[in-house]
Amino acid sequence: MILKDMLASIYESVKGYKTQRRRTRTPRDPVVLGFGELSGADWTMPESAMMSEEKQAQSQDQPERVYHELRELIVSGRLAPGTRLVETIAARRLGVSRTPVRAALQRLQQEGYAVSLSEGDERTRLVVAPITTDDVADLFYIVGELEGLAGYYAANLEPVHRGHLADGLEELNGAMLTESHARPPDAYRVFQLDASFHRRYVAEAAPPRLLALHDAIKPQAERYARLYVVALTNELDVSVAEHGVIVRAIRDGDAAAAQRAIQTNWRNAAKRIETVISEWGGKGGW
C-alpha cells in the first residue's frame, strides 16, 4: 500500500509538467557457460587470450566511463546549457573513439541531460538541455516523493538505529549552517553537505528497489541543486531549518511527519530555484 500511495502521490505531484526522461536498462552481465571442472594443470588461458579479454573489458567499460565523465561536466555546469555536444570533439578530448561517445550521448539524451534542436538547414544538433522551471519542478517533486518514502522508512527503524542516524544528520546540518554563515560561503562544500544529508537517510533506510529508482533520478536534479546553493546562499538558513524538522521527525519515530517534511523541503526548494530561473532567463541559455 505504501508503494501504491507513493506512486499515486508522484502522479499528482508532477501532473501538468513535461517529463524529459526515459528509463534506461543496465545491460546484464553475459551468461558464462561452464565446461566442467578443470584444474590449473589441465588448462591455462594463453597470455594472448588474457590480453584480449583485458582489452575487451576495457572496451566494454568505455561507454560507461565516457557517460559518467560527460554527465559530470553537465551537472557541474562546465558544459553549460545550450552547449553543442559534438561526437568528434568529445572523442578527441576524452581520448576515445567515437563509438563509446555516441553511446554515451544517446544515454544522456534518453535521461534528459541533452536534447536535439532543429536548425535552419533542417539538421538537428545535440545540445546540453536547458535549465527550465518546468524541469526543476518535475525533478524536485519526484525526488521529494522518493526521498520522502525513504524518510518514512527511516523513522520506522529501531530506536537505537534511528537515533544514530538522527545524530549523523544533525551533525551534517550543523556543518551546513556553519558554512552558510561564512563570508563568503564555500558553495561547493555546502552542496556536498546538503547532498550528504539527504543521501544519509536514503542509504540507511531505502529498500533496494527504492534505492535504484532514487539513484536513477537524483543525478538529474544535481545541477539544479548546485545552482540553488550558488544562487541562494542568503536563504540557506531556511533549508537548514527544514532539515531540522526532518531530523526531529526521524528521531521521534514519526514516519508520516518525516515523509511530509522531506516532501516540503524539496517542493520549497523547487519554488525557490524557479524564482531564480525566471529572473535569470527561463530558456536556460545562461
C-alpha positions as CSV (number, residue, x, y, z in Angstrom):
1,M,0.0,0.0,0.0
2,I,2.9,2.4,0.8
3,L,4.3,2.0,-2.7
4,K,0.9,2.3,-4.3
5,D,0.3,5.5,-2.3
6,M,3.7,6.8,-3.3
7,L,3.1,6.3,-7.0
8,A,-0.3,8.0,-6.8
9,S,1.3,10.9,-5.0
10,I,4.1,11.2,-7.6
11,Y,1.4,11.2,-10.3
12,E,-0.5,14.0,-8.6
13,S,2.7,16.0,-7.8
14,V,4.1,16.1,-11.3
15,K,0.8,16.2,-13.2
16,G,1.0,19.0,-15.8
17,Y,4.7,19.1,-16.0
18,K,6.6,17.9,-19.1
19,T,8.8,14.9,-18.4
20,Q,12.0,14.7,-20.3
21,R,13.4,11.3,-19.3
22,R,13.1,7.7,-20.3
23,R,14.1,4.8,-18.2
24,T,17.3,3.1,-19.2
25,R,18.1,-0.5,-18.7
26,T,21.6,-1.5,-17.5
27,P,22.9,-4.4,-19.6
28,R,23.2,-7.6,-17.7
29,D,26.4,-9.5,-17.3
30,P,26.8,-12.1,-20.1
31,V,26.0,-15.6,-19.1
32,V,29.1,-17.8,-18.9
33,L,28.6,-21.4,-19.8
34,G,30.7,-23.9,-17.9
35,F,32.9,-26.5,-19.4
36,G,33.2,-28.9,-16.4
37,E,35.8,-28.7,-13.7
38,L,39.4,-28.2,-14.8
39,S,42.4,-27.9,-12.6
40,G,45.2,-25.4,-13.2
41,A,47.3,-28.3,-14.6
42,D,44.6,-29.3,-17.1
43,W,44.2,-25.9,-18.8
44,T,45.7,-22.5,-18.7
45,M,44.5,-19.5,-20.6
46,P,47.1,-18.3,-23.1
47,E,48.6,-14.9,-22.4
48,S,47.4,-13.6,-25.7
49,A,43.8,-14.6,-24.8
50,M,44.2,-12.9,-21.4
51,M,45.3,-9.7,-23.0
52,S,42.4,-9.9,-25.5
53,E,40.0,-10.3,-22.6
54,E,41.5,-7.4,-20.8
55,K,41.2,-5.2,-23.9
56,Q,37.6,-6.4,-24.3
57,A,36.7,-5.5,-20.7
58,Q,38.2,-2.0,-21.2
59,S,36.3,-1.6,-24.4
60,Q,33.0,-2.6,-22.7
61,D,33.8,-0.1,-19.8
62,Q,34.4,2.8,-22.1
63,P,30.8,3.9,-22.8
64,E,30.1,3.9,-19.1
65,R,33.2,5.9,-18.3
66,V,32.5,8.4,-21.1
67,Y,28.9,8.7,-19.9
68,H,29.9,9.5,-16.3
69,E,32.5,12.0,-17.4
70,L,30.2,13.9,-19.7
71,R,27.4,13.8,-17.1
72,E,29.7,15.2,-14.5
73,L,30.6,18.0,-16.9
74,I,26.9,18.8,-17.4
75,V,25.9,18.5,-13.8
76,S,28.8,20.7,-12.6
77,G,28.0,23.4,-15.2
78,R,31.3,23.1,-17.0
79,L,29.2,22.2,-20.0
80,A,26.6,25.0,-19.9
81,P,23.0,24.7,-21.0
82,G,22.8,25.1,-24.8
83,T,26.4,23.9,-25.4
84,R,26.7,21.7,-28.5
85,L,27.7,18.1,-28.0
86,V,29.8,17.0,-30.9
87,E,30.9,13.4,-31.2
88,T,34.3,14.1,-32.8
89,I,35.2,16.9,-30.3
90,A,34.2,14.8,-27.3
91,A,36.0,11.8,-28.5
92,R,39.2,13.8,-29.1
93,R,39.1,15.5,-25.7
94,L,38.3,12.2,-23.8
95,G,40.9,10.2,-25.8
96,V,38.5,7.6,-27.1
97,S,36.8,6.6,-30.4
98,R,33.5,8.0,-31.5
99,T,31.7,4.7,-30.7
100,P,31.6,5.0,-26.9
101,V,30.9,8.7,-27.2
102,R,27.9,8.0,-29.4
103,A,26.5,5.5,-26.9
104,A,27.1,7.9,-24.0
105,L,25.4,10.8,-25.8
106,Q,22.4,8.6,-26.6
107,R,22.0,7.7,-23.0
108,L,22.4,11.4,-21.9
109,Q,19.6,12.3,-24.3
110,Q,17.4,9.5,-23.0
111,E,17.9,10.7,-19.4
112,G,17.2,14.3,-20.2
113,Y,20.7,15.8,-19.9
114,A,20.8,16.5,-23.7
115,V,18.2,17.5,-26.2
116,S,18.1,17.7,-30.0
117,L,17.4,21.1,-31.6
118,S,16.5,21.8,-35.2
119,E,18.4,24.4,-37.1
120,G,17.6,26.4,-40.2
121,D,19.3,23.9,-42.5
122,E,16.9,21.2,-41.4
123,R,19.6,19.4,-39.5
124,T,19.4,18.7,-35.8
125,R,22.1,19.4,-33.2
126,L,22.5,17.8,-29.8
127,V,23.0,20.3,-27.0
128,V,23.1,20.3,-23.3
129,A,19.5,20.5,-22.1
130,P,18.3,24.0,-21.0
131,I,17.6,24.8,-17.4
132,T,13.8,25.5,-17.1
133,T,11.2,26.0,-14.4
134,D,9.2,23.0,-15.6
135,D,12.2,20.7,-15.5
136,V,13.2,21.7,-11.9
137,A,9.7,21.3,-10.7
138,D,9.4,17.9,-12.4
139,L,12.7,16.6,-10.9
140,F,12.5,18.1,-7.4
141,Y,8.9,16.9,-6.9
142,I,9.8,13.3,-7.9
143,V,13.0,13.3,-5.8
144,G,10.9,14.7,-2.9
145,E,8.4,11.8,-3.2
146,L,11.2,9.1,-3.4
147,E,13.2,10.6,-0.5
148,G,10.0,11.2,1.4
149,L,9.3,7.5,1.3
150,A,12.9,6.8,2.4
151,G,12.3,9.1,5.3
152,Y,9.2,7.2,6.2
153,Y,11.2,4.0,6.4
154,A,14.0,5.8,8.3
155,A,11.5,6.8,11.0
156,N,10.4,3.2,11.4
157,L,13.9,1.9,12.1
158,E,14.7,0.6,15.6
159,P,15.1,3.4,18.1
160,V,18.8,2.9,18.6
161,H,19.4,2.8,14.8
162,R,17.3,5.9,14.0
163,G,19.0,7.7,17.0
164,H,22.4,7.2,15.5
165,L,21.0,8.2,12.1
166,A,19.5,11.4,13.6
167,D,22.8,12.2,15.3
168,G,24.6,12.0,12.0
169,L,22.0,14.1,10.2
170,E,22.2,16.7,12.9
171,E,26.0,16.9,12.6
172,L,25.8,17.4,8.8
173,N,23.1,20.0,9.2
174,G,25.1,21.9,11.8
175,A,28.1,21.9,9.5
176,M,25.9,23.2,6.7
177,L,24.6,26.0,8.9
178,T,28.2,27.0,9.9
179,E,29.4,27.0,6.3
180,S,26.4,29.1,5.2
181,H,27.4,31.8,7.7
182,A,31.0,32.0,6.3
183,R,31.8,35.1,4.2
184,P,31.9,34.1,1.5
185,P,30.5,30.6,2.0
186,D,32.1,27.7,0.1
187,A,29.2,26.9,-2.2
188,Y,30.7,23.5,-3.3
189,R,31.1,22.4,0.4
190,V,27.5,23.5,1.1
191,F,26.4,21.5,-1.8
192,Q,28.3,18.4,-0.6
193,L,26.9,18.7,2.9
194,D,23.4,19.1,1.6
195,A,23.8,16.1,-0.7
196,S,25.3,14.0,2.1
197,F,22.4,14.9,4.4
198,H,19.8,13.6,2.0
199,R,21.9,10.6,1.0
200,R,22.4,9.5,4.6
201,Y,18.8,8.6,5.4
202,V,18.2,7.3,1.9
203,A,21.2,4.9,2.1
204,E,20.3,3.9,5.7
205,A,16.6,3.1,5.1
206,A,15.6,2.7,1.5
207,P,14.9,-0.8,0.3
208,P,16.8,-1.9,-2.9
209,R,14.0,-1.0,-5.4
210,L,13.5,2.4,-4.0
211,L,17.3,3.0,-3.8
212,A,17.6,2.0,-7.5
213,L,14.8,4.5,-8.5
214,H,16.5,7.2,-6.4
215,D,19.9,6.6,-8.0
216,A,18.4,6.8,-11.4
217,I,16.7,10.2,-11.0
218,K,18.7,12.1,-8.3
219,P,21.8,12.9,-10.5
220,Q,19.5,14.7,-12.9
221,A,18.5,17.1,-10.1
222,E,22.0,17.8,-9.1
223,R,22.8,20.6,-11.5
224,Y,19.7,22.4,-10.2
225,A,20.8,21.7,-6.6
226,R,24.3,23.2,-7.3
227,L,22.7,26.2,-8.9
228,Y,20.4,26.5,-5.9
229,V,23.4,26.6,-3.5
230,V,25.3,29.1,-5.6
231,A,22.4,31.5,-6.2
232,L,20.6,31.3,-2.9
233,T,23.3,31.3,-0.3
234,N,21.4,34.0,1.6
235,E,18.5,31.6,2.0
236,L,20.4,28.5,3.2
237,D,19.1,29.2,6.8
238,V,15.7,28.2,5.5
239,S,16.9,24.9,4.2
240,V,18.8,24.2,7.4
241,A,15.6,24.9,9.4
242,E,13.6,22.5,7.1
243,H,16.3,19.9,7.6
244,G,15.9,20.3,11.4
245,V,12.2,19.3,11.1
246,I,13.3,16.2,9.2
247,V,15.8,15.2,11.8
248,R,13.3,15.6,14.7
249,A,10.7,13.6,12.9
250,I,13.1,10.7,12.3
251,R,14.5,10.8,15.8
252,D,10.9,10.8,17.3
253,G,9.9,7.9,15.0
254,D,7.1,9.9,13.4
255,A,7.1,8.4,9.9
256,A,4.3,10.5,8.5
257,A,5.9,13.7,9.7
258,A,9.3,12.7,8.3
259,Q,7.8,11.9,4.9
260,R,5.9,15.2,4.9
261,A,8.9,17.3,6.0
262,I,11.1,15.8,3.2
263,Q,8.5,16.4,0.6
264,T,8.0,20.0,1.8
265,N,11.8,20.6,1.7
266,W,12.1,19.6,-1.9
267,R,8.9,21.4,-3.0
268,N,10.0,24.6,-1.4
269,A,13.4,24.3,-2.9
270,A,11.7,23.9,-6.3
271,K,9.8,27.1,-5.8
272,R,12.9,29.0,-4.7
273,I,15.0,27.9,-7.7
274,E,12.1,28.6,-10.1
275,T,12.3,32.2,-9.0
276,V,16.0,32.3,-9.8
277,I,15.5,30.7,-13.2
278,S,12.7,33.1,-14.0
279,E,14.8,36.1,-13.1
280,W,17.9,34.9,-15.0
281,G,16.1,33.6,-18.0
282,G,13.7,30.7,-18.3
283,K,15.2,29.5,-21.5
284,G,18.2,28.2,-19.7
285,G,20.7,29.9,-22.1
286,W,22.9,31.3,-19.4
